[in-house]
C-alpha cells in the first residue's frame, strides 16, 4: 500500500525535501503546481512533455530514449518533475522524496483542459516541446481524461506501491488543497 500522508504532513516534507514528483490526470493543474513549487523552493522544473516525450510536430520520442533522458533528469539534485507516465515510475520513484498526486474530479480536469486550449490554441505553450502547438483535444485524449480514475489510477497505485512504497504520497483533490500545501510548506521553511 502506498505511504499516504495528509496535506499537513506533505507540507512538512515539501519544506525540506530535494525531489518532488507531481502526477495526475491531464488538465488537473500539475504543471501550474509544479512551477509554483519550483519557484517557491528553488528547485529545477522538469516537464516530461517538454523535456522528454515530445519532439517538434507532435512526434513522440522513442521509449528507450525517453528512459535515458528521465534517468539523467532523475539523478539531478533538486527538482520538481511534472508528468504522470507510470511506465517510468521505476526510474523516478526511487529518487523521489515526495509524490503529489493531483487527483481532481474529471469535470475539473476537463475544465482545466478547456482553459488551456482557449489560452494556447495554435501556439506552443511554455511547458510543451518546441514545434508542438496546442491542438483541439481529440476523442482519444478526452477519453483518457474521462476514464482516468477507472483505467489509469489503479496502475498508478500499483506502480507507486511497487517502486516507492515508502515515499510519502499526498492526494490533492482540488486547487484549494494545492494552494494550502504550498502555503503550509512555505511557513514550515
Order of alpha helices (4+ residues) and beta strands (2+ residues): beta-alpha-beta-alpha-beta-beta-beta-alpha-beta-alpha-beta-alpha-alpha-alpha-beta-alpha
